[in-house]
Amino acid sequence: MKIRNEIILLTENIRLFTGLNILANKEKLNIYNALELRKVVKHAQDEELLGIVIDLEKLAADQVLAAVDQVRRNFKGPIICLSKVFSQHVVKKLFRHQVNSFLVTSQADLILAQLNALLYLEKDAPLISTAPKPKLLKVKLAADAELQLDQHRMRAYINDQNLELTPKEYKLLEFLLNNPNQVLSRDQLLAGVWHNNQEMGSTRIVDMQISHLRDKIEPHPDKPQLLKTVRGFGYMLELPEQA
């Protein structure tokens, strides 16, 4: 049986995504950044799924209700909906369609706390852990290549060879490793690594650091196999299935 450690998040709020992602990583949880309701429905079948968080901003209520009905065919765990305003009419509809919680907030710590509280209601549910972050993270890059991330010393190695990353390159790599096989926009990377401090006045700093990182982790940086560009969207760290 697989460990349930995945949270689906649907939002266009970069601050919310970044804040929840940072807190979830500390708890050894993975955030899947769904960009559309159909992807929420699709990934509701994942065995690792722990909970779903849907930001109602810019979403049509009838489409959300239809998606929740489809989700409930496969997933019985917590579903939390977020909004900037409270509407009694909307909340009643959501509850009738088996949404567990409605929060008028975008504070990541409150959302995670609510998810944890809902998990207590599930019999034998694995609750969010408070275990300390591992000192050394090991990730398989290829059959003959293993990346080791020393999270205490902020160093990275491939097959025990120090990559000599700068602090910002390390932070970028760490953020990508925490969101593997997901397309991340330049704005999301800027928010997650630079915390919305837009150095040089644009997202060009992201492209530059991605290029530097490729030089250090890719065998052939001009033909990247790990850190890929998704044209029109951003970047993705593509990793093989981990043992």
N, C-alpha and C positions, 0 to 999 in steps of 0.2 A: 504493500500500500504506500502510495506516495505521500510525502509530507505536504500538508496544506500551508502554503506560505505565499500565495499570490493574491494581490488586491488589484482588481480592475478599476481604473479611474478614467472617467470621461469628463474632460474639461478643456477649455481654451485658456484658462487662467494659469499663466506660467508660474506665478508666485505660489499658487496652491500646489501645482504639480511638484515644484522644486521642494517646497517645505515638507510635503507629505513623503516625498521620495527620500529626503534626508533622514526623517524620523523612522521611516520604514526600514531603511538600510541598517540603522542601529539595532533594530529588532530582528534582523536577518529575514526580512520580508521583501518580496519583489513587487514593484509597481508596474503593471502593464498599462501603458498610456494608450487607451483606445481613442481613436479620433472620430469614430462614428458609432451610432447605436447598433448598427448591424454587426460591428466587431465585438461589442459587449455581448450580444446574443451568441455569436459564434464561440467566444471564449468562455461562456458560462458553462460549457461542457468540460472544461479543464479539470482534471482530478486534483490539481494543486490549489484550486480556487478557495480562498478564505472569505472574501467579501467583495462587494461591489459598491462603488461610490459614483454617483451621477450628479454632475453639476447641471441644473436645469436651465442655466443661462443660454439663450438663443436656441432652445429646443422647443418644439411644439408639444404641448401636453398630450395630445392624442397619440403622437408617435412614441413618446416615452411610455405611456400606458401599454401600448401594443408590444413594445420591446420587453417590458417587464413581464407581461404574460408569457412571452416566448421563453424568457430566461427561467421562469418558474417551472417550466417543463423539465429542466435539468438541474437546477440549483435551488436548494432550500435554505441556504445560509443568509447572512445579513445583507440587505440592500439599503443603502443610505442615499437620500436625495438632498441636494443643497440648493439654496436659493438666497437671493439678496433680500427678498421680501416674503412675508408670511401671507398666504392666501388660504383661508379656511376651506374654500371650495376645492382648491387644488389638492390640499393635504388630505381631505376626506377621500378623494378619488384615488390618490396614491396608496392610502392605507387599505382601501377596498381591493386594490390590485396586489396586495401583500408586500408593499414596501414597508420595511421595519421602522425606519426613522426618517424624520424630516428636520434638517438643521438650517437655521438662518445664520450661517457663518461660512467663512472660508479659512478658518484657523486650523491648520493641520493637526495641532496637538489635541484639539477638541474632537476632531473627526476620528482620529485614531483611538482616543479614549472611548468614544461612543461605540466604535467597532468592537473594542475589547469588552465593553459592558454587554453588548449583544451576544458575544460569543459565550459568555457565562450561562446564557439561557439554552445553549446547545448541549445536550447530553454527550459527555465524553469528547467534547471538542478540544483540540489542541489550542490553548490560549497563547496569546502573544508572549514571547519569551523576553526575559530581561538578561539573557546570557551576555557576557562581555564579548566584544568584537574580537575575532580571531587575530592573532599576531601576524600570521602569515597566510595570505590567500593564494591558493594555487589554481591556475586556470589552464586547461589544455588549449593550445592554439592550433596545433597540428599533430600528426602522429609522432613526429620527432621534435616537438617544441612545446615546452611548458613555461608559462609565465608565472613568476612568483612576485607577489606584491607584499612588501613589508610595510604594514600599515602603522607601525610605531615609529619607524625610522624614515618613512616616506621615501622608500627606494623600491625600484622595480628591477627584476632580473628575468632573462630568458635563458633557460638551461644553466642557471647559476652565474651568468655573465651580467654584470651591472650595466644597465642601460644609460646611466648617468643622466637621468631626467632632471630638468629644472623643476622648481616647485609647482609652476603652473602646468607644465606638461604632466607631472604626476597627478595633480588634481583632475585634469582632463581625462587621463587614462582611468583613474578611479571612478569618475562619474560614468564613463562609457561602460566600464565593467559592471557597474551597478544597474545598467540598463542595456544588457546585451540583446542583440538581434531585434532592436527597436529603432525605427527611424526617429531621429532627434533633429529638430530644426535648429538653426543657428541661434535663434532667440532662446530656445530651451537650454542650449549649451552655455550661452552667455549668462543666463540666469543661474544655472546650476553651478558653474565653475567660477564665474566672475561676480556672482550675486548682484546682477543688474548694474554693475559699475561698468558702463560702456566705455572701456578704454579706447582711445583713438577715435572716439565718436561714432563707431559703426561696428558691425559684426565681422569686419575684415580680420580682426584679431583672432577670431575663431578659425577662419581659413588658414591663417598663418601658423597657428599652433597645431592644427590638424596636420599640416604639411610637415612640421618639425617632428611630430609624434610618429608619423609614417616612416620618416627616415630612420627611426630608432627601433620600430617593432616589425616593419615589413621586410622580408628578404629582398623584394624588388619594389621599392616605393613608387616607381613609375607605373606599376601594374598591381595596385593594392588588392590583396585577397582577404584582409581582415577589416581594415578601416575604410569602408567604401563610401563613395559619394552617391547619394540618391538625388538625382537631378530634379530640381524644382522643389525639393523638400529640405534636405540637409545631409546628415551623415548617419551611418550605422556601423557599429562594431559587430561583425558577423563571426560568431564563434561556433565550433562544432559541438555536438551533444556531449555534455560532460558525464563522465563515468560516475 
